[in-house]
Amino acid sequence: MVIVIGSIVGTDETIDELIRLSLEHVRRSRTEPGCLSHAVSRDVENDLRLVFVERWADRDALDAHFAVPESGAFVEQATTMAAEPPTIEIDDVVDRRRDSAPSASA
């Protein structure tokens, strides 16, 4: 599984449109193959900051998501409305339970 955490900070003038675009992006992304979850939330400590949390089945599914033209268009539009560069962190998650399971030959 791959987890993506990203954020974008808008301005007083752009936050409403950023929220609208973000919800549209999230709802569309949820329909893509390999999307386990995709959400956007408003930061309670900075109401101009939106935080995205996504879970994808694997890196191939995430790469396919990045290749969708609408995903690229969202990033371009959102970046033009941002007060600072957006952030993104991508982490591959290893299921430790599978790695530590006893082998069948034991």
SEKOLKE-491921 format. One line per 2 residues: their letters; for each residue y, z negated, x of N, C-alpha, C. Coordinates in Angstrom, 2 decimals. Atoms other than C-alpha are relative to their C-alpha. Layout:
REM SEKOLKE-491921
A) Y:Z:X:Y:Z:X:Y:Z:X ~ ...
REM end
This chain:
REM SEKOLKE-491921
MV) -1.17:0.00:0.85:0.00:0.00:0.00:1.24:0.00:0.89 ~ -1.27:-0.07:-0.70:3.56:0.68:1.09:1.06:-0.65:-0.88
IV) -1.09:0.66:0.72:6.50:-1.51:0.08:1.32:0.49:0.58 ~ -1.32:-0.46:-0.39:10.05:-0.20:0.16:1.03:-0.94:-0.60
IG) -1.11:0.81:0.47:13.11:-2.42:-0.07:1.28:0.66:0.50 ~ -1.25:-0.65:-0.36:16.51:-0.80:-0.14:1.16:-0.62:-0.75
SI) -1.17:0.50:0.71:20.03:-1.63:-1.14:1.18:0.95:0.21 ~ -1.24:-0.78:-0.08:23.35:0.01:-1.80:1.11:-0.84:-0.60
VG) -1.18:0.75:0.47:26.78:-1.53:-2.23:1.02:1.01:-0.52 ~ -1.01:-0.86:0.60:29.20:0.14:-4.59:1.38:-0.62:0.12
TD) -1.36:0.53:0.09:32.85:-0.46:-5.31:0.26:-0.33:-1.46 ~ -0.35:0.29:1.40:34.57:-1.72:-8.44:0.05:1.30:-0.82
ET) -0.15:-1.28:0.69:35.19:1.93:-9.31:-1.33:0.74:-0.19 ~ 1.24:-0.81:0.03:31.63:3.23:-8.66:-1.23:-0.74:-0.51
ID) 1.22:0.76:0.30:29.23:0.40:-9.61:-0.64:0.41:-1.33 ~ 0.60:-0.38:1.29:28.77:1.44:-13.25:-0.76:1.32:0.11
EL) 0.68:-1.28:-0.18:27.89:5.01:-12.28:-1.21:-0.16:0.92 ~ 1.16:0.26:-0.87:25.63:3.75:-9.47:-1.15:-0.62:-0.79
IR) 1.04:0.62:0.84:23.76:1.61:-12.00:-0.65:1.07:-0.88 ~ 0.54:-1.05:0.87:23.37:4.57:-14.36:-0.92:0.92:0.78
LS) 0.82:-0.89:-0.83:22.09:6.86:-11.59:-1.26:-0.70:0.50 ~ 1.14:0.75:-0.52:19.82:4.14:-10.21:-1.07:-0.19:-1.06
LE) 0.97:0.16:1.08:18.18:3.47:-13.56:-0.71:1.32:-0.30 ~ 0.59:-1.32:0.21:17.63:7.19:-14.06:-1.02:0.30:1.10
HV) 0.88:-0.23:-1.14:16.09:7.44:-10.57:-1.27:-0.86:-0.09 ~ 1.14:0.92:0.09:13.85:4.40:-11.07:-0.96:0.44:-1.10
RR) 0.86:-0.39:1.14:12.57:5.55:-14.45:-0.77:1.28:0.31 ~ 0.68:-1.24:-0.38:11.78:9.02:-13.11:-1.06:-0.27:1.06
SR) 0.93:0.29:-1.10:10.13:7.65:-9.97:-1.28:-0.67:-0.48 ~ 1.17:0.70:0.53:7.79:5.45:-12.00:-1.07:0.95:-0.52
TE) 0.96:-0.97:0.54:6.15:8.60:-13.39:-0.72:0.78:1.10 ~ 0.58:-0.78:-1.09:5.25:9.97:-9.95:-1.38:-0.55:0.39
PG) 1.32:0.44:-0.47:1.65:9.88:-8.67:0.13:-0.98:1.17 ~ 0.00:0.98:-1.09:1.04:6.85:-6.46:1.06:-1.07:-0.11
CL) -1.00:1.05:0.18:4.00:4.82:-7.74:-0.63:-1.16:-0.74 ~ 0.57:1.20:0.61:2.71:1.32:-8.43:1.07:-0.80:-0.73
SH) -1.14:0.63:0.66:6.13:-0.11:-9.28:1.28:0.48:0.69 ~ -1.30:-0.46:-0.52:9.78:0.83:-8.84:1.06:-0.69:-0.85
AV) -0.99:0.77:0.76:12.69:-1.41:-9.82:1.33:-0.05:0.75 ~ -1.33:0.24:-0.56:16.40:-1.89:-9.28:0.56:-1.25:-0.68
SR) -0.60:1.24:0.50:18.21:-5.21:-9.66:1.39:-0.15:0.59 ~ -1.35:0.31:-0.49:21.76:-6.42:-9.27:-0.06:-1.32:0.76
DV) -0.04:1.19:-0.83:22.33:-8.97:-6.51:0.88:-1.05:-0.68 ~ -0.78:1.02:0.68:23.47:-12.23:-8.12:1.08:-0.62:0.89
EN) -1.04:0.51:-0.90:25.48:-13.14:-5.02:1.08:1.04:0.31 ~ -0.97:-1.07:-0.21:27.22:-9.75:-4.78:-0.22:1.02:-1.11
DL) 0.26:-0.85:1.17:27.54:-7.96:-8.11:0.32:1.48:0.24 ~ -0.18:-1.40:-0.35:28.46:-4.72:-6.32:-1.21:0.55:0.76
RL) 1.19:-0.40:-0.77:25.07:-4.63:-4.52:-1.20:0.17:-0.93 ~ 1.24:-0.27:0.73:21.95:-3.04:-6.05:-1.15:-0.04:0.99
VF) 1.17:0.15:-0.86:18.52:-3.83:-4.62:-1.18:0.72:-0.65 ~ 1.17:-0.75:0.47:15.50:-1.54:-4.97:-1.25:-0.59:0.63
VE) 1.30:0.45:-0.49:11.93:-2.79:-4.66:-1.04:0.96:-0.57 ~ 0.98:-1.01:0.40:9.16:-0.21:-4.73:-1.35:-0.32:0.64
RW) 1.35:0.09:-0.56:5.39:-0.29:-4.25:-0.68:1.34:-0.24 ~ 0.67:-1.30:0.04:3.50:2.91:-3.46:-1.43:-0.17:0.48
AD) 1.43:0.11:-0.34:-0.26:3.43:-3.19:-0.24:0.23:1.49 ~ 0.18:-0.30:-1.42:0.06:4.90:0.31:1.21:0.80:0.50
RD) -1.14:-0.71:-0.60:2.40:6.69:2.70:0.11:1.43:-0.53 ~ -0.05:-1.35:0.54:1.43:10.10:1.33:0.75:0.04:-1.33
AL) -0.71:0.07:1.29:2.64:9.09:-2.15:1.50:-0.21:0.22 ~ -1.42:0.23:-0.29:5.91:7.79:-0.69:0.65:1.26:0.57
DA) -0.55:-1.23:-0.57:6.42:10.95:1.37:0.20:1.06:-1.08 ~ -0.15:-0.95:1.11:5.83:13.04:-1.77:1.23:-0.36:-0.84
HF) -1.19:0.47:0.74:8.46:10.92:-3.56:1.28:0.41:0.71 ~ -1.18:-0.39:-0.77:10.95:11.54:-0.77:0.24:1.51:-0.07
AV) -0.11:-1.46:0.04:10.25:15.30:-1.07:0.44:0.53:-1.36 ~ -0.42:-0.44:1.34:11.09:15.43:-4.79:1.51:0.29:0.05
PE) -1.43:-0.35:-0.07:14.44:17.26:-5.09:0.92:-1.01:-0.68 ~ -0.82:0.99:0.71:15.75:14.71:-7.60:0.19:-1.27:0.83
SG) -0.15:1.18:-0.86:15.10:11.90:-5.10:1.08:0.24:1.05 ~ -1.02:-0.34:-0.98:17.17:13.65:-2.46:1.39:0.07:-0.62
AF) -1.29:-0.09:0.69:19.92:14.37:-4.97:0.54:-1.39:-0.33 ~ -0.44:1.37:0.28:20.00:10.71:-5.99:0.59:-0.65:1.25
VE) -0.48:0.60:-1.25:20.38:9.58:-2.38:1.37:0.57:0.38 ~ -1.28:-0.63:-0.34:23.18:12.09:-1.78:1.12:-0.51:-0.91
QA) -1.03:0.45:0.94:25.08:11.13:-4.94:0.35:-1.47:0.22 ~ -0.24:1.44:-0.15:24.64:7.38:-4.43:0.75:-0.29:1.29
TT) -0.66:0.24:-1.29:25.70:7.56:-0.79:1.49:0.32:-0.07 ~ -1.43:-0.33:0.10:28.99:9.22:-1.73:0.78:-1.08:-0.74
MA) -0.66:1.06:0.77:29.75:6.26:-4.03:-0.10:-1.36:0.68 ~ 0.25:1.28:-0.67:28.72:3.56:-1.56:1.19:-0.47:0.82
AE) -1.06:0.60:-0.79:31.14:1.19:0.12:-0.42:-0.10:1.48 ~ 0.56:0.06:-1.36:28.85:1.13:3.20:-1.32:0.75:-0.02
PP) 1.27:-0.74:0.00:25.71:2.96:4.34:-1.12:-0.78:-0.70 ~ 1.15:0.67:0.64:22.65:2.19:2.17:-1.01:-0.46:1.05
TI) 1.06:0.47:-0.90:19.76:0.29:3.75:-1.35:0.31:-0.62 ~ 1.37:-0.20:0.46:16.03:0.95:3.53:-0.95:-0.59:1.03
EI) 1.04:0.56:-0.85:13.02:-0.88:4.92:-1.34:0.41:-0.62 ~ 1.29:-0.46:0.47:9.51:0.54:4.66:-1.08:-0.75:0.77
DD) 1.06:0.79:-0.62:6.48:-1.65:5.30:-1.36:0.39:-0.55 ~ 1.40:-0.21:0.39:2.79:-0.75:5.27:-0.64:-1.37:-0.13
VV) 0.64:1.29:0.26:0.81:-3.63:3.79:-1.49:0.16:0.22 ~ 1.43:0.01:-0.26:-2.65:-4.38:5.06:-0.62:-1.08:-0.86
DR) 0.71:0.98:0.82:-5.04:-6.10:2.67:-0.88:-0.82:0.92 ~ 0.72:0.86:-0.93:-6.18:-8.96:4.88:-1.35:-0.45:-0.56
RR) 1.27:0.40:0.60:-8.91:-9.86:2.40:-1.08:1.01:0.33 ~ 0.98:-1.03:-0.35:-10.62:-6.53:3.07:-0.36:-0.07:1.46
DS) 0.24:0.02:-1.44:-10.21:-6.86:6.83:-0.86:-1.19:0.42 ~ 0.74:1.20:-0.40:-11.75:-10.33:6.90:-1.29:-0.19:-0.78
AP) 1.22:0.13:0.79:-14.60:-9.70:4.45:-1.21:0.12:0.92 ~ 1.20:-0.09:-0.84:-18.04:-10.30:5.96:-0.67:1.36:-0.17
SA) 0.65:-1.29:0.07:-19.92:-7.16:6.78:-1.34:-0.12:-0.71 ~ 1.27:-0.01:0.75:-23.04:-6.14:4.85:-1.17:-0.34:0.91
SA) 1.12:0.27:-0.91:-25.18:-6.57:7.98:-0.05:-1.47:0.43 ~ -0.05:1.40:-0.43:-24.23:-10.25:8.42:-0.99:-0.85:-0.75
REM end
